[in-house]
Amino acid sequence: MHFINFKKPIKGISLPKKFTFPFYYEPHALAKMASEELQDYLKNQTEIKHSFGFDKDTHEIGKMFGVLVVQNSNGKVGYLSAYSGNIINQPLLEKFVPPIYDILAKDSFFTKDNNELLAITESIDAIMNNESYLELQKNVVNNNIKVDKIISVEKEKLKIRKQKRKRLKRDTIIITNEFSEKQNQESINDRFYLKELINYYDKKFAKQQNELLVFNNKLTHLKQLRIKKSNALQKKIFEQYEFLNYNGQKRSLNAIFNELNVQAPGGTGDCAAPKLLQYAFLNNLKPIALAEFWYGKSGNSQIRKHKNYYPSCKGKCKPILSHMLTGLELDENPLLINLAKDKEIEILFEDNYMLVINKPAELLSVDGKEIKDSVYSRLAKKYPRSAKHLIVHRLDMSTSGIMLIAKSKINHKQLQAQFINRTIKKKYIALLDGLIVQDNGEIDLPLRVDLDDRPKQLVCFEHGRPSKTNWTVLERKDGKTKIEFTPITGRRHQLRVHSAHVLGLNTAIVGDDLYGKKADRLHLHAAYIKFAHPFTKKIMEFSIDAAF
């Protein structure tokens, strides 16, 4: 039994009336206590052969852990613990609930099928590192470059000859049939010469090209075979994952995602939350409260802070948990509450062409799926004729500050062009939850959306879009740092990620509920803008102080 008793007395702590809404929550006191006990265990234990990134001599990083406060049939309250994914070469421990399906079990088909995949990968690697293959690649590339240069030179010569014929034809007073035939024959000869030259080099290097083609065809076959077998193995694995819900109903992973017409991402079903709930339902334990936290060093992609709490991911876990939590009464989804309902938009400037406004924090720039109150919806009521062309750019819902609003299509186009061409100058003020030692600098980290957990962004040097930010420290006080950001690019969540990421400032903005810790608000404010008026072209500047 993986039921863990609390070490400290919990008699004075009231149980929550509803279960945790897992996609946006503040941990209940009992869930925090359970998390702290688990963190203390992780700090002092010797059973898990994993450094969580604290050992600089390894490439290991931290892991996501979860706790589920539960009540047994006798009314006793304790908790369960789990970790997301697997810890390689580590047997199952009594401290943690088992996986939904253990692919590493001795009798699992995974080992055999995975060994086949590894064998294919080894064959691919053998070809990729084959000396003959590498030499052929090098020779073919060099020969192609050499031939391209020769052909280019000859084409240029033929071009000059053609131009010479044109001039001669233009300057000749009397054009005879003999002259025309001679000109035409020269043109035919030139084309034939070029064709023969290309054929000559094609034949000369055909043997090398064919030898290389044999290698490449084999590589293509092996790679396609690996993809086919990998997809088949993934489907086979997912067929083994069956999830119970509070009402005792069972559904497979494939069935859950097939209903959504999407393919389950790799690793789906191995996160902490589904493991915890599955074990509770199988063992007649009533779920009381959930919390998940990161323990250890962050990787270089997603932003993870040691001991910070995180919601369940939307890509992998939301479809599963939506099934598993059926029958449980959940806390209200805080994301459906309009926190800006009573906040007003301040107009800083207005003429016949545009507006400059100060957007309050927590007001959407455009309508969301659930909340329809936004800068757009409010201004569309006030300026119905301009409704199609109001929003020139956006600020995150939680960010306050200056926005430009257009009153017509042409003005919208003129203003947006300045954003596209990066001629608009903007500055933001942010309060960071820690002390920054340097006084200024530049952050250059490419960003893309986290496909498994939208709308979060992550750093990706392979597929990310370039994003640059200059920054200057304005003040250090009470363990926090006020910073002026000057974004060079305008990617989504750029300043938030550049602040929090380990390769950026490694310090989240105060109140950043996506990349740091929740507070009364996100302490990020669009404080300054400089641009050319869309009609008069006059340079305009606006600034407004942050309310923090």
C-alpha positions in Angstrom: 0.0 0.0 0.0 1.4 3.4 -1.0 -0.8 5.4 1.4 1.6 7.7 3.3 0.7 9.2 6.7 1.4 12.8 7.4 4.4 13.3 9.7 2.9 16.5 11.2 -0.6 16.7 12.9 -3.3 17.8 10.4 -6.2 17.9 12.9 -6.7 21.6 12.6 -6.7 21.8 8.8 -10.1 21.7 7.2 -10.6 19.5 4.1 -11.5 21.3 0.9 -15.1 21.1 -0.1 -14.2 20.4 -3.8 -11.3 18.7 -5.5 -8.5 20.8 -7.1 -9.1 22.2 -10.6 -5.8 20.7 -11.9 -5.1 23.2 -14.7 -4.9 26.4 -12.6 -4.8 26.2 -8.8 -3.3 27.4 -5.5 -2.3 24.2 -3.6 -4.5 23.4 -0.6 -2.7 23.5 2.8 -2.7 19.7 3.0 -1.3 19.4 -0.5 1.5 21.9 0.4 2.3 19.9 3.5 2.5 16.7 1.6 4.7 18.3 -1.1 7.1 19.7 1.5 7.3 16.2 3.1 8.1 14.7 -0.2 10.7 17.4 -1.0 12.3 16.7 2.3 12.5 13.0 1.5 14.0 13.7 -2.0 16.6 15.9 -0.4 17.8 13.3 2.1 17.0 9.9 0.3 19.6 7.6 -1.2 17.3 5.1 -2.9 16.8 7.0 -6.2 19.9 7.0 -8.4 19.2 10.4 -10.0 20.9 13.7 -9.3 18.0 15.9 -10.5 20.7 18.2 -12.0 22.3 19.0 -8.7 25.4 17.0 -9.7 27.2 19.2 -12.3 29.1 16.2 -13.6 25.9 14.7 -15.1 23.5 15.8 -17.8 20.5 15.0 -15.7 17.8 17.6 -15.0 15.0 17.7 -12.5 11.6 15.9 -12.6 8.0 16.7 -12.0 6.6 15.1 -8.9 3.0 15.0 -7.6 1.1 14.4 -4.4 -2.5 13.5 -4.0 -4.1 14.0 -0.6 -6.6 11.1 -0.1 -9.0 9.7 2.5 -9.3 5.9 3.0 -12.5 4.0 3.8 -11.9 4.5 7.5 -11.8 8.2 7.1 -8.1 8.5 7.7 -6.4 11.2 5.6 -2.9 10.7 4.1 -1.3 11.2 0.7 0.1 9.4 -2.3 3.2 10.4 -4.3 4.3 10.0 -7.9 6.8 11.2 -10.4 6.2 12.0 -14.1 7.8 9.7 -16.7 10.4 7.1 -15.7 13.7 7.1 -13.9 15.8 5.0 -16.1 17.2 1.7 -14.6 15.4 2.5 -11.3 13.1 -0.2 -9.9 9.6 0.8 -8.6 9.8 2.2 -5.1 7.3 1.8 -2.3 7.3 5.6 -1.8 5.7 6.1 -5.2 2.6 4.7 -6.9 3.2 2.5 -9.9 2.8 3.6 -13.5 -0.5 3.0 -15.4 1.4 0.5 -17.5 5.0 -0.5 -16.8 6.7 -0.7 -20.2 10.0 -1.6 -18.5 8.5 -4.8 -16.9 10.3 -8.0 -17.7 7.3 -9.6 -19.5 6.6 -6.4 -21.5 6.7 -6.5 -25.3 8.4 -3.1 -25.2 11.9 -4.5 -24.7 11.8 -6.7 -27.8 10.1 -4.1 -30.0 12.4 -1.4 -28.8 15.5 -3.5 -29.4 14.3 -3.8 -33.1 14.1 0.0 -33.3 17.5 0.3 -31.7 18.9 -2.2 -34.3 17.5 -0.1 -37.1 19.0 3.1 -35.6 22.4 1.4 -35.3 22.1 0.4 -39.0 21.3 4.1 -39.9 24.2 5.3 -37.8 26.6 2.7 -39.4 25.8 4.1 -42.8 26.0 7.7 -41.7 29.4 7.1 -40.3 30.7 4.8 -43.1 33.9 6.2 -44.5 33.1 5.3 -48.1 29.7 7.1 -47.7 31.3 10.2 -46.2 34.0 10.2 -48.9 31.3 9.9 -51.6 29.3 12.7 -50.1 32.3 14.9 -50.0 33.4 14.1 -53.6 29.9 14.5 -55.0 29.4 17.9 -53.3 32.9 19.1 -54.5 32.3 17.9 -58.0 28.9 19.6 -58.2 30.4 22.8 -57.0 33.2 22.5 -59.6 30.8 21.6 -62.5 28.4 24.4 -61.5 31.3 26.9 -61.8 32.3 25.6 -65.2 28.7 25.6 -66.5 28.2 29.1 -65.2 31.3 30.4 -66.9 30.3 28.8 -70.2 26.8 30.1 -69.9 28.2 33.6 -69.4 30.3 33.2 -72.6 27.3 32.0 -74.6 25.3 35.0 -73.2 28.0 37.4 -74.5 28.0 35.6 -77.9 24.2 35.9 -78.1 24.3 39.6 -77.2 27.0 40.1 -79.9 24.8 38.4 -82.5 21.9 40.7 -81.5 24.0 43.8 -81.9 25.4 42.6 -85.2 21.9 41.9 -86.4 20.7 45.4 -85.2 23.6 47.2 -86.9 23.6 45.3 -90.2 21.9 47.4 -92.9 21.1 44.6 -95.4 20.3 41.2 -93.9 20.7 38.4 -96.4 19.4 34.8 -96.1 23.0 33.7 -95.8 23.5 36.0 -92.8 20.3 34.9 -91.1 21.2 31.2 -91.5 24.7 31.8 -90.2 23.3 33.5 -87.1 20.7 30.8 -86.5 23.3 28.1 -86.9 25.6 29.7 -84.3 22.7 29.9 -81.9 21.9 26.2 -82.4 25.6 25.3 -82.0 25.8 27.2 -78.7 22.7 25.4 -77.3 24.0 22.0 -78.5 27.5 22.8 -77.0 26.0 23.6 -73.6 23.8 20.5 -73.6 26.8 18.3 -74.6 28.9 19.9 -71.9 26.3 19.1 -69.2 25.9 15.5 -70.5 29.7 15.1 -70.5 30.0 15.9 -66.8 26.9 13.9 -65.9 28.5 10.8 -67.5 31.9 11.6 -65.9 30.5 11.6 -62.4 27.6 9.1 -62.9 29.4 6.3 -61.1 29.9 8.3 -58.0 26.3 9.6 -58.1 24.9 6.1 -58.4 27.1 4.7 -55.6 25.9 7.5 -53.4 22.3 6.9 -54.5 22.5 3.3 -53.3 23.6 4.5 -49.8 20.8 7.2 -49.7 18.1 4.8 -50.8 19.1 2.3 -48.1 19.0 5.2 -45.5 15.6 6.3 -46.7 14.3 2.8 -46.4 15.6 2.4 -42.9 14.3 5.7 -41.7 10.9 5.0 -43.1 10.9 1.5 -41.5 11.9 3.1 -38.2 9.0 5.6 -38.4 6.6 2.8 -39.2 7.8 0.5 -36.4 8.0 3.4 -33.9 4.4 4.5 -34.7 3.2 0.9 -34.4 5.0 0.5 -31.0 3.5 3.7 -29.7 0.0 2.6 -30.7 0.6 -0.8 -29.1 1.8 0.9 -25.9 -1.2 3.2 -25.8 -3.5 0.3 -26.1 -2.2 -0.9 -22.7 -3.1 2.3 -20.9 -6.6 2.2 -19.5 -7.8 4.9 -17.1 -10.5 4.7 -14.5 -12.6 7.7 -13.4 -14.4 8.5 -10.1 -17.5 6.7 -11.4 -15.6 3.5 -12.0 -15.7 3.9 -15.8 -12.7 2.7 -17.8 -11.3 4.2 -21.1 -8.2 3.5 -23.1 -5.7 6.1 -24.0 -6.4 5.6 -27.7 -10.2 5.9 -27.2 -9.7 9.2 -25.3 -7.6 10.8 -28.0 -9.4 9.3 -30.9 -12.5 11.1 -29.7 -10.7 14.4 -30.1 -9.4 13.4 -33.5 -5.8 13.9 -32.4 -2.8 11.6 -31.8 -1.6 11.3 -28.3 1.9 12.8 -27.9 4.7 10.5 -26.8 4.9 10.0 -23.0 1.1 10.6 -22.6 -0.3 8.8 -19.5 3.0 8.8 -17.6 2.6 12.2 -15.8 2.1 12.2 -12.1 -1.5 13.3 -11.9 -3.0 10.3 -13.9 -0.9 7.9 -12.0 -2.0 9.2 -8.6 -5.7 9.2 -9.5 -5.6 5.8 -11.1 -4.1 4.3 -7.9 -6.6 6.1 -5.7 -9.6 4.8 -7.8 -8.2 1.2 -7.8 -7.7 1.2 -4.1 -10.9 2.9 -2.9 -9.2 6.1 -1.8 -11.2 9.3 -2.1 -9.2 12.2 -3.8 -9.1 15.3 -1.7 -6.5 17.7 -3.2 -3.7 17.6 -5.8 -0.4 19.4 -6.3 2.5 18.9 -8.7 5.9 20.5 -8.4 9.3 20.5 -10.1 12.3 19.2 -8.2 15.8 20.0 -9.4 17.5 21.8 -12.2 15.5 23.2 -15.2 16.3 22.0 -18.7 17.2 24.4 -21.5 13.8 24.2 -23.2 10.8 24.5 -20.8 11.0 26.8 -17.8 10.9 24.9 -14.6 11.9 26.3 -11.1 13.0 24.2 -8.2 10.0 23.4 -5.9 7.6 25.6 -7.8 4.0 24.3 -8.3 2.8 23.7 -11.8 -0.7 22.9 -13.3 -1.2 19.7 -15.2 -0.3 20.1 -18.9 -3.0 20.6 -21.4 -1.6 18.6 -24.3 -1.0 15.3 -22.6 -3.0 15.4 -19.4 -6.1 17.5 -20.0 -7.9 14.9 -22.2 -7.1 12.1 -19.7 -8.0 14.1 -16.6 -11.2 15.3 -18.1 -12.2 11.6 -18.2 -10.7 10.6 -14.8 -12.3 13.5 -12.9 -15.8 12.8 -14.2 -18.0 12.5 -11.1 -15.8 14.6 -8.8 -16.9 18.1 -8.0 -14.1 20.5 -8.9 -13.1 23.9 -7.8 -14.3 26.7 -10.2 -11.9 27.3 -13.1 -10.3 30.6 -12.2 -9.6 31.2 -15.9 -13.3 31.7 -16.5 -13.5 34.6 -14.0 -13.3 38.0 -15.6 -10.9 39.9 -13.3 -11.1 43.0 -15.4 -14.9 43.4 -15.3 -14.7 46.6 -13.2 -11.5 48.0 -14.7 -11.6 50.9 -17.1 -9.6 51.6 -20.2 -7.8 55.0 -20.0 -7.5 57.0 -23.2 -4.2 58.8 -23.4 -4.7 60.3 -26.9 -7.4 60.4 -29.5 -7.9 62.0 -32.9 -9.8 61.1 -36.1 -7.2 58.5 -37.0 -6.3 56.6 -33.9 -6.2 56.2 -30.1 -3.5 55.5 -27.6 -4.8 53.7 -24.6 -3.6 52.4 -21.2 -4.9 48.8 -20.9 -5.5 47.6 -17.4 -4.0 44.4 -16.2 -6.2 41.2 -16.7 -8.2 42.7 -19.6 -7.9 40.7 -22.8 -6.7 42.5 -25.9 -9.3 40.5 -28.0 -12.2 38.2 -26.9 -11.2 34.8 -25.6 -13.0 31.5 -26.0 -14.9 31.9 -22.7 -14.4 35.6 -21.7 -15.8 38.0 -24.3 -14.9 41.2 -22.4 -11.8 42.8 -24.1 -10.2 45.9 -25.4 -11.7 45.0 -28.8 -15.2 44.3 -27.6 -15.4 47.5 -25.5 -14.0 49.8 -28.2 -16.1 48.1 -30.9 -19.2 49.3 -29.1 -17.8 52.8 -28.9 -16.5 52.9 -32.4 -18.7 50.5 -34.4 -17.6 51.8 -37.8 -14.0 51.1 -36.9 -14.6 47.7 -35.4 -12.8 45.6 -38.1 -9.6 47.6 -37.8 -9.2 48.5 -34.2 -6.5 46.2 -32.9 -3.1 46.9 -34.2 -1.1 44.9 -31.7 -1.8 43.0 -28.5 -0.6 42.8 -24.9 -1.0 39.7 -22.8 -4.1 39.7 -20.7 -2.1 40.1 -17.5 0.1 42.9 -18.9 -0.9 46.5 -18.4 0.1 49.5 -20.4 0.1 51.3 -23.8 -1.7 50.0 -26.8 -2.3 51.6 -30.2 -5.8 51.5 -31.7 -6.6 52.3 -35.3 -9.8 53.9 -36.5 -9.7 52.8 -40.2 -8.2 50.2 -42.5 -5.6 52.5 -43.9 -4.5 53.7 -40.5 -4.4 50.1 -39.2 -2.2 49.2 -42.2 0.1 52.2 -41.6 0.6 51.4 -37.9 1.0 47.7 -38.3 3.7 48.2 -40.9 5.7 50.1 -38.3 5.5 47.0 -36.0 6.4 44.7 -38.9 9.4 46.9 -39.9 10.4 47.3 -36.2 10.5 51.1 -36.5 8.2 51.4 -33.4 10.2 51.8 -30.1 8.7 50.2 -27.0 9.8 49.9 -23.4 8.4 47.8 -20.6 8.8 48.0 -16.9 8.9 44.7 -14.9 9.5 43.7 -11.3 11.6 40.5 -11.1 11.3 38.1 -8.2 15.0 38.2 -7.2 18.2 40.2 -7.4 19.9 40.6 -10.8 23.6 41.2 -10.4 24.4 42.7 -13.8 23.3 46.2 -14.7 22.3 45.6 -18.3 22.5 43.2 -21.2 20.9 41.5 -24.2 18.9 38.2 -24.2 18.8 36.3 -27.5 16.7 33.1 -27.2 14.6 31.7 -30.0 11.0 30.9 -29.0 8.2 28.6 -30.1 4.9 27.5 -28.6 5.0 24.5 -26.3 2.8 22.1 -28.3 2.0 20.0 -25.2 1.1 22.9 -23.0 -0.3 25.9 -25.0 -0.2 28.9 -24.6 3.2 28.5 -22.9 6.3 29.2 -25.0 9.6 27.4 -24.8 13.2 28.0 -26.0 14.0 26.0 -29.1 17.2 26.6 -31.0 16.1 24.3 -33.8 12.6 25.5 -34.6 12.2 28.7 -32.5 11.7 32.2 -34.0 14.4 34.7 -33.2 13.7 36.9 -30.2 15.9 39.6 -28.7 15.5 41.8 -25.7 17.7 44.5 -24.2 17.4 45.2 -20.5 18.6 47.7 -17.9 18.3 47.5 -14.1 16.4 50.5 -12.7 16.3 49.6 -9.0 17.1 46.8 -6.6 15.0 46.7 -3.4 13.7 44.2 -0.9 15.2 41.2 -2.8 13.5 42.2 -6.0 14.8 44.0 -9.2 12.9 46.6 -11.3 14.0 46.4 -14.9 13.4 48.3 -18.1 13.0 46.0 -21.1 13.4 47.1 -24.7 12.2 44.3 -26.9 13.8 44.1 -30.4 11.3 41.5 -31.6 7.8 41.0 -30.5 7.2 37.3 -29.8 4.4 36.0 -27.6 5.5 35.9 -23.9 8.9 37.1 -25.0 9.7 39.2 -21.9 8.2 36.6 -19.5 10.3 33.8 -21.0 13.5 35.9 -21.3 13.1 36.8 -17.6 12.4 33.3 -16.2 14.5 31.1 -18.5 17.8 29.7 -17.1 19.6 31.0 -20.2 18.0 34.4 -19.7 17.8 36.3 -16.4 16.8 33.1 -14.7 14.4 35.1 -12.5 10.6 35.2 -13.2 8.6 38.4 -13.2 6.6 38.8 -9.9 3.1 37.4 -10.4 3.9 35.4 -13.5 1.5 32.4 -13.1 2.9 30.6 -16.2 6.6 30.8 -15.6 7.0 31.8 -12.0 4.6 32.2 -9.0 1.1 33.7 -8.9 0.7 37.0 -7.1 -1.9 39.8 -7.0 -1.0 40.6 -10.6 1.7 40.2 -13.3 4.2 43.0 -12.6 4.8 43.8 -16.3 3.8 47.1 -17.8 4.1 48.6 -21.3 5.4 52.0 -20.2 6.6 53.8 -23.3 6.0 53.9 -27.1 7.4 56.0 -29.9 5.9 55.8 -33.4 5.0 57.9 -36.5 1.4 59.1 -36.7 -0.4 57.1 -39.4 -1.7 60.2 -41.2 0.5 63.2 -40.3 3.7 61.1 -40.0 4.7 63.2 -37.0 6.8 61.3 -34.5 4.8 60.7 -31.3 5.9 59.5 -27.9 3.8 58.4 -24.9 4.7 57.1 -21.5 2.8 56.1 -18.4 4.2 54.9 -15.1 3.7 51.4 -13.8 1.3 51.0 -10.8 4.0 48.9 -9.0 
